[in-house]
Amino acid sequence: MNTNGNAANADFLKDKKIEFPVTFELKAVMVEEGDHSGNKEKLETIFRKLKIKFQFVADKVSSKGTYISYTYTVTLDAQEQMDNLYDDLKRVEGLKFAL
C-alpha cells in the first residue's frame, strides 16, 4: 500500500472536472540565469497571448541558487485555455516544471 497519500486518495478525484472560470496560484520553476526579468517576461508573454488574467505574487531563488520559482495568480476561463497554457509552458526555455 502506498503510504504517501497519493494512491490512497486518488479515487476521490475520479470523474471530477474543473469548473471554469478557475483562479489558482501557478508556480513555475526555471533555471536561474541571473536575469529575473527575462524569465518573467517569457511567462507573462504566454499569459498575454492566451488572454489569461494574471498577477505576479512572488519569486524565490533555491537554496543553492540553481533554480528560481515564480508564483502567479491566474484565472482561466476554459479547459482549452488551460490546455494551451500548459502546452506553451512546455516550450519555454529553462522551465523545469509548472504546477
C-alpha positions in Angstrom: 0.0 0.0 0.0 1.3 3.5 -0.9 1.6 5.5 2.3 2.4 8.9 0.8 -1.3 9.6 0.3 -1.2 9.9 -3.5 -2.6 6.5 -4.5 -4.9 6.1 -1.5 -6.6 9.4 -2.0 -6.8 9.4 -5.8 -10.2 7.9 -6.1 -11.9 11.0 -4.8 -10.7 12.8 -7.9 -12.1 10.2 -10.3 -14.8 11.7 -12.5 -14.2 15.2 -11.1 -14.0 18.1 -13.6 -12.6 21.5 -13.1 -15.3 24.2 -13.2 -14.4 27.3 -15.1 -13.6 30.0 -14.6 -11.0 28.9 -12.1 -8.4 31.0 -10.2 -5.3 29.4 -8.7 -1.7 30.0 -7.9 0.6 28.8 -10.7 4.2 28.1 -9.8 6.8 27.9 -12.5 10.3 26.6 -11.6 13.0 27.8 -14.0 16.8 27.5 -14.3 18.3 30.6 -12.5 20.3 32.6 -15.1 20.5 35.9 -13.2 18.0 37.6 -15.5 14.8 37.6 -13.5 13.0 40.0 -15.8 13.8 37.8 -18.8 12.3 34.7 -17.1 9.2 36.6 -16.0 8.8 38.1 -19.5 8.7 34.6 -21.0 5.9 33.6 -18.7 3.9 36.8 -19.0 4.2 36.7 -22.8 2.3 33.4 -22.7 -0.3 34.8 -20.3 -0.9 37.8 -22.5 -1.0 35.7 -25.7 -3.7 33.4 -24.3 -5.6 36.3 -22.7 -5.1 34.9 -19.2 -5.7 37.3 -16.3 -2.6 37.1 -14.1 -0.9 38.8 -11.2 2.7 38.3 -10.1 2.9 37.1 -6.5 6.5 36.3 -5.7 9.8 34.8 -6.8 12.2 32.8 -4.8 15.7 31.5 -5.6 16.6 28.0 -4.5 19.0 27.5 -1.6 21.8 26.5 -4.0 20.9 29.3 -6.4 20.3 26.8 -9.3 16.6 27.5 -9.8 14.1 30.2 -9.3 10.4 29.8 -8.8 7.8 32.3 -9.9 4.3 32.3 -8.4 1.4 33.9 -10.2 -2.3 34.1 -9.5 -4.0 33.2 -12.8 -7.6 32.9 -13.9 -8.5 30.5 -16.6 -11.9 30.7 -18.4 -12.0 27.3 -20.2 -10.3 23.9 -20.5 -8.9 24.8 -23.9 -7.2 27.9 -22.4 -5.7 25.6 -19.7 -4.5 23.1 -22.2 -3.0 25.8 -24.4 -1.2 27.3 -21.3 0.5 24.1 -20.4 1.3 23.3 -24.0 3.0 26.7 -24.3 4.8 26.4 -21.0 6.4 23.1 -22.2 8.2 25.1 -24.8 9.7 27.7 -22.5 13.5 27.5 -22.5 14.8 27.0 -19.0 11.4 25.9 -17.5 11.8 22.8 -15.3 8.1 22.4 -14.3 4.9 24.2 -13.6 2.2 23.3 -11.2 
